[in-house]
């Protein structure tokens, strides 16, 4: 490995990525839209809350501000061209659902569409909005969650076979290709001793 060198402060966000890319779906007065976002994070387990950072110039920002609902849709890398396109063009200029051939369907709880092709969705109602620098942070109470039962239990199960895209920067994305299980030092030896004792019974 090389030596660490000072970098531009704005690259802090890139260092904290990759994070799972989501497609944010919104709707106001029967006008739906979808936008790619990587600046998304969990905030609280009880109550369940997530946060989403959006630039005020985005149509999604306008629609969330008016409707106070949004959904986060997770898709696999199979849909990477559509995911990338939804982050590079504006819904003011074209219907991104039609262009990407993604299908909006009714959500479980919120007045915003979700994406049929998504392997998971998180539906949210806005409970707060903070102006932080050049982006606004929308805080959402989680109102409904749905996930593919074969891919998600209490965690993602098969990321090698159905990888989620993670944004690296510009047109570059990555995906988890191997899972690692962390063990506390000494834990593996204890498990081995337990198995040996059980096998000798």
C-alpha positions as a Markdown table, in Angstrom:
| # | Residue | x | y | z |
|---|---|---|---|---|
| 1 | Unk | 0.0 | 0.0 | 0.0 |
| 2 | Unk | 1.0 | 3.6 | -0.6 |
| 3 | Unk | 1.3 | 6.5 | 1.8 |
| 4 | Unk | -1.7 | 8.5 | 2.7 |
| 5 | Unk | -1.7 | 12.0 | 1.2 |
| 6 | Unk | -3.9 | 15.0 | 2.0 |
| 7 | Unk | -6.8 | 15.4 | -0.5 |
| 8 | Unk | -9.5 | 17.9 | -1.2 |
| 9 | Unk | -12.1 | 18.2 | 1.5 |
| 10 | Unk | -14.9 | 17.6 | -0.9 |
| 11 | Unk | -13.6 | 14.1 | -1.5 |
| 12 | Unk | -14.7 | 13.1 | 2.1 |
| 13 | Unk | -18.1 | 12.0 | 0.6 |
| 14 | Unk | -16.3 | 9.8 | -2.0 |
| 15 | Unk | -14.3 | 8.1 | 0.8 |
| 16 | Unk | -17.4 | 7.2 | 2.6 |
| 17 | Unk | -18.8 | 5.7 | -0.5 |
| 18 | Unk | -19.4 | 3.1 | -1.9 |
| 19 | Unk | -22.9 | 2.8 | -0.4 |
| 20 | Unk | -25.8 | 1.0 | -2.0 |
| 21 | Unk | -27.3 | 3.2 | -4.7 |
| 22 | Unk | -31.1 | 3.7 | -4.5 |
| 23 | Unk | -33.7 | 5.0 | -6.9 |
| 24 | Unk | -35.8 | 7.5 | -5.1 |
| 25 | Unk | -39.4 | 7.6 | -6.3 |
| 26 | Unk | -41.8 | 10.5 | -5.6 |
| 27 | Unk | -45.1 | 11.8 | -6.8 |
| 28 | Unk | -47.2 | 15.0 | -6.5 |
| 29 | Unk | -50.6 | 15.5 | -8.2 |
| 30 | Unk | -50.2 | 12.4 | -10.4 |
| 31 | Unk | -46.7 | 13.5 | -11.5 |
| 32 | Unk | -44.3 | 10.7 | -10.7 |
| 33 | Unk | -40.5 | 10.9 | -10.9 |
| 34 | Unk | -37.4 | 8.7 | -10.2 |
| 35 | Unk | -33.9 | 9.8 | -9.3 |
| 36 | Unk | -30.7 | 8.0 | -8.5 |
| 37 | Unk | -29.2 | 8.7 | -5.0 |
| 38 | Unk | -26.1 | 7.4 | -3.2 |
| 39 | Unk | -26.2 | 9.9 | -0.2 |
| 40 | Unk | -28.7 | 7.8 | 1.9 |
| 41 | Unk | -28.3 | 6.6 | 5.5 |
| 42 | Unk | -30.1 | 5.1 | 8.4 |
| 43 | Unk | -30.6 | 7.4 | 11.3 |
| 44 | Unk | -32.6 | 5.5 | 13.9 |
| 45 | Unk | -33.8 | 2.0 | 14.7 |
| 46 | Unk | -36.6 | 3.1 | 17.0 |
| 47 | Unk | -38.4 | 4.9 | 15.5 |
| 48 | Unk | -37.1 | 3.6 | 12.2 |
| 49 | Unk | -35.8 | 6.6 | 10.3 |
| 50 | Unk | -33.6 | 7.2 | 7.2 |
| 51 | Unk | -32.1 | 10.3 | 5.7 |
| 52 | Unk | -31.7 | 11.4 | 2.1 |
| 53 | Unk | -29.6 | 14.3 | 0.8 |
| 54 | Unk | -30.8 | 16.1 | -2.3 |
| 55 | Unk | -29.7 | 19.2 | -4.1 |
| 56 | Unk | -32.5 | 21.9 | -4.1 |
| 57 | Unk | -32.4 | 22.2 | -7.9 |
| 58 | Unk | -33.6 | 18.6 | -8.4 |
| 59 | Unk | -37.2 | 17.8 | -9.4 |
| 60 | Unk | -37.2 | 15.1 | -6.7 |
| 61 | Unk | -36.5 | 17.8 | -4.1 |
| 62 | Unk | -39.5 | 19.8 | -5.3 |
| 63 | Unk | -41.8 | 16.8 | -5.3 |
| 64 | Unk | -40.8 | 15.5 | -1.9 |
| 65 | Unk | -41.2 | 19.0 | -0.5 |
| 66 | Unk | -44.8 | 19.2 | -1.8 |
| 67 | Unk | -45.9 | 15.6 | -1.2 |
| 68 | Unk | -43.8 | 14.8 | 2.0 |
| 69 | Unk | -43.5 | 11.2 | 0.9 |
| 70 | Unk | -40.8 | 9.2 | -0.9 |
| 71 | Unk | -39.6 | 5.6 | -1.5 |
| 72 | Unk | -36.1 | 4.2 | -1.7 |
| 73 | Unk | -35.9 | 1.3 | -4.3 |
| 74 | Unk | -33.0 | -1.1 | -4.4 |
| 75 | Unk | -32.2 | -2.8 | -7.7 |
| 76 | Unk | -29.4 | -5.2 | -8.7 |
| 77 | Unk | -26.6 | -4.4 | -11.1 |
| 78 | Unk | -28.7 | -6.0 | -13.8 |
| 79 | Unk | -30.4 | -2.6 | -14.0 |
| 80 | Unk | -27.2 | -0.5 | -13.9 |
| 81 | Unk | -27.9 | 1.3 | -17.2 |
| 82 | Unk | -31.3 | 2.5 | -15.9 |
| 83 | Unk | -29.9 | 3.4 | -12.5 |
| 84 | Unk | -27.2 | 5.5 | -14.1 |
| 85 | Unk | -29.5 | 7.2 | -16.5 |
| 86 | Unk | -31.9 | 8.2 | -13.7 |
| 87 | Unk | -29.0 | 10.1 | -12.1 |
| 88 | Unk | -27.9 | 12.0 | -15.3 |
| 89 | Unk | -31.1 | 13.4 | -16.7 |
| 90 | Unk | -33.9 | 15.4 | -15.2 |
| 91 | Unk | -37.6 | 14.4 | -14.9 |
| 92 | Unk | -38.4 | 17.9 | -16.1 |
| 93 | Unk | -37.0 | 16.9 | -19.6 |
| 94 | Unk | -38.3 | 13.4 | -20.1 |
| 95 | Unk | -40.3 | 10.5 | -18.5 |
| 96 | Unk | -37.5 | 8.5 | -17.0 |
| 97 | Unk | -39.8 | 5.5 | -16.3 |
| 98 | Unk | -40.6 | 5.3 | -20.0 |
| 99 | Unk | -37.0 | 5.8 | -21.1 |
| 100 | Unk | -35.6 | 3.1 | -18.7 |
| 101 | Unk | -38.6 | 0.7 | -19.1 |
| 102 | Unk | -38.8 | 0.5 | -15.3 |
| 103 | Unk | -42.4 | 0.0 | -14.1 |
| 104 | Unk | -43.9 | 2.2 | -11.4 |
| 105 | Unk | -46.5 | 0.3 | -9.2 |
| 106 | Unk | -48.5 | 1.3 | -6.1 |
| 107 | Unk | -46.6 | 1.4 | -2.8 |
| 108 | Unk | -47.8 | -0.4 | 0.3 |
| 109 | Unk | -48.3 | 2.8 | 2.4 |
| 110 | Unk | -47.2 | 6.0 | 0.7 |
| 111 | Unk | -48.6 | 8.2 | -2.0 |
| 112 | Unk | -45.6 | 7.6 | -4.3 |
| 113 | Unk | -44.9 | 4.8 | -6.7 |
| 114 | Unk | -42.3 | 2.0 | -6.1 |
| 115 | Unk | -40.4 | 0.2 | -8.8 |
| 116 | Unk | -41.6 | -3.3 | -9.8 |
| 117 | Unk | -38.1 | -4.4 | -10.7 |
| 118 | Unk | -36.7 | -3.5 | -7.3 |
| 119 | Unk | -35.6 | -6.3 | -5.0 |
| 120 | Unk | -36.4 | -4.1 | -2.0 |
| 121 | Unk | -38.2 | -0.9 | -1.1 |
| 122 | Unk | -38.3 | 1.5 | 1.9 |
| 123 | Unk | -41.4 | 3.8 | 2.0 |
| 124 | Unk | -41.0 | 7.0 | 4.0 |
| 125 | Unk | -42.9 | 10.0 | 5.3 |
| 126 | Unk | -41.0 | 13.2 | 5.8 |
| 127 | Unk | -40.6 | 14.3 | 9.4 |
| 128 | Unk | -37.8 | 16.8 | 9.0 |
| 129 | Unk | -35.7 | 18.8 | 6.5 |
| 130 | Unk | -32.4 | 20.4 | 7.2 |
| 131 | Unk | -30.5 | 22.8 | 4.9 |
| 132 | Unk | -26.9 | 21.6 | 5.2 |
| 133 | Unk | -24.5 | 23.2 | 2.7 |
| 134 | Unk | -25.5 | 22.8 | -0.9 |
| 135 | Unk | -27.8 | 19.8 | -0.2 |
| 136 | Unk | -30.9 | 19.5 | 1.9 |
| 137 | Unk | -31.3 | 16.5 | 4.2 |
| 138 | Unk | -34.8 | 14.9 | 4.2 |
| 139 | Unk | -35.5 | 12.8 | 7.3 |
| 140 | Unk | -38.1 | 10.1 | 6.8 |
| 141 | Unk | -40.0 | 7.9 | 9.1 |
| 142 | Unk | -40.1 | 4.4 | 7.6 |
| 143 | Unk | -43.7 | 3.5 | 7.0 |
| 144 | Unk | -43.3 | 0.2 | 5.1 |
| 145 | Unk | -40.5 | -2.1 | 4.0 |
| 146 | Unk | -40.6 | -5.0 | 1.5 |
| 147 | Unk | -37.8 | -7.2 | 0.2 |
| 148 | Unk | -37.3 | -10.3 | -2.0 |
| 149 | Unk | -37.6 | -13.2 | 0.4 |
| 150 | Unk | -34.9 | -15.2 | -1.4 |
| 151 | Unk | -32.4 | -12.4 | -1.3 |
| 152 | Unk | -33.0 | -10.8 | 2.2 |
| 153 | Unk | -33.7 | -12.3 | 5.6 |
| 154 | Unk | -32.5 | -10.2 | 8.5 |
| 155 | Unk | -29.6 | -9.2 | 6.2 |
| 156 | Unk | -28.7 | -9.5 | 2.5 |
| 157 | Unk | -28.1 | -13.2 | 1.8 |
| 158 | Unk | -26.8 | -13.6 | -1.8 |
| 159 | Unk | -24.9 | -10.5 | -2.7 |
| 160 | Unk | -22.5 | -12.5 | -4.9 |
| 161 | Unk | -25.3 | -13.8 | -7.1 |
| 162 | Unk | -27.5 | -10.7 | -7.0 |
| 163 | Unk | -25.1 | -7.8 | -6.3 |
| 164 | Unk | -26.4 | -4.3 | -5.5 |
| 165 | Unk | -24.6 | -1.4 | -7.2 |
| 166 | Unk | -22.4 | 0.9 | -5.1 |
| 167 | Unk | -21.5 | 4.3 | -6.6 |
| 168 | Unk | -17.7 | 5.0 | -6.8 |
| 169 | Unk | -17.9 | 8.2 | -8.7 |
| 170 | Unk | -19.1 | 9.6 | -12.1 |
| 171 | Unk | -20.0 | 6.6 | -14.3 |
| 172 | Unk | -18.1 | 4.1 | -12.1 |
| 173 | Unk | -19.9 | 1.6 | -9.8 |
| 174 | Unk | -18.8 | -1.4 | -7.8 |
| 175 | Unk | -20.5 | -4.4 | -6.2 |
| 176 | Unk | -19.8 | -6.8 | -3.4 |
| 177 | Unk | -18.2 | -9.9 | -4.9 |
| 178 | Unk | -17.4 | -11.8 | -1.7 |
| 179 | Unk | -18.8 | -11.8 | 1.8 |
| 180 | Unk | -16.5 | -12.0 | 4.9 |
| 181 | Unk | -17.6 | -13.1 | 8.4 |
| 182 | Unk | -15.8 | -11.3 | 11.2 |
| 183 | Unk | -14.8 | -13.4 | 14.3 |
| 184 | Unk | -13.5 | -12.2 | 17.6 |
| 185 | Unk | -10.0 | -13.5 | 18.4 |
| 186 | Unk | -10.4 | -16.8 | 20.3 |
| 187 | Unk | -14.0 | -17.3 | 19.1 |
| 188 | Unk | -13.0 | -19.8 | 16.4 |
| 189 | Unk | -11.0 | -21.9 | 18.8 |
| 190 | Unk | -13.9 | -22.1 | 21.2 |
| 191 | Unk | -16.2 | -23.2 | 18.4 |
| 192 | Unk | -13.8 | -25.9 | 17.4 |
| 193 | Unk | -13.5 | -27.2 | 20.9 |
| 194 | Unk | -17.3 | -27.3 | 21.3 |
| 195 | Unk | -17.6 | -29.2 | 18.0 |
| 196 | Unk | -14.9 | -31.7 | 19.1 |
| 197 | Unk | -16.7 | -32.3 | 22.4 |
| 198 | Unk | -20.0 | -32.8 | 20.8 |
| 199 | Unk | -18.6 | -35.2 | 18.2 |
| 200 | Unk | -17.0 | -37.3 | 21.0 |
| 201 | Unk | -20.4 | -37.8 | 22.8 |
